[in-house]
Amino acid sequence: MDDSWKKGDISKLYASSWAAIYFLMDTQAGRSLLKNIMLAEQEFLCNKLSEKQLKTMIYKQFPNLNREYSKRLKKPLKAHIF
């Protein structure tokens, strides 16, 4: 969210963003979600997705997001090859 960047530790926010993208790129379901987010953003170029829209998309694809994300963070990193 916009306010988080103004108040937070930017290096931690970038690290968190990197980890989220790594998680999404690690599975077909994650890549599909990322694609759907980008397509939704392209529908109305001057408007960003609302928090509610984004959460709906995420939890539809990953109903157990917190558990899956925590589980993935405990595994060793590997290079993504596409």
N, C-alpha and C positions, 0 to 999 in steps of 0.2 A: 504494500500500500504506500502511497505517496508520503504520508507522514512518517512512516518507519525509516525511510531513507534520510530524512532530515534529522532525526534524533539518534539513530542507531550507530553502531560501530560498522562502518561501511565495509571493512574487510570481512567481517563475519557475515554480513548480508550477501556479499558476493560469493563467499564460500558456500553459504546455504543455497543460493541460486544454482551454483555449479552442481552441488549434490542433488538437487531436485531434477535438473536436466539430465544428469548422469543416470539417475533412477529411471526417468522416463525413457531414455534411449536404450536402456538395458533389456527391454522386453517389447514384443510386438504390441501388446496392449498399451504400453507407455508411448511408443512411437505413434500409434493410432490416436491416442488422446492428444498428443502434442500437435499432430496434423489437424485434428478437429478444432483445437483452440485457435490455431493460425487461420484456418478457413473461416471460423466464426468472426475473428477480428477483421477479416477482409470484407465482410458484408457491410460494415459501417466503419469506414476507414477513420473517421474523425472522432469516433467514440470507442473508449476502451470497454472491455467486458466488465460487468459489475461483479462484485465479490460473490453474490448469489449465483449468477450465471456460471462463473468459474467453478464454484464449489459443486454445483449440480453436475457439471461435466466431469469433474474429477471423481466424485463419489459414485457416479454411474459406472465409470470404468474401473474404479478401485474402491469397492464398498468397504474393504478393510484396510484403507490406506495407511493408517498409523502403524498397524501391525506389520504390513508388508514393507513399508519404508524403513522401519526400525530393523527389521530382519535383514534387509538388503545392506544397510549401513554397517552391519557386523561382518559381512563377507569381504574378502579381499577384492580390491579393484582390479579390473582387467581392461585391456584396451578394447574399445569398440571398433569393429571392422564392418563396414557396410558395402 
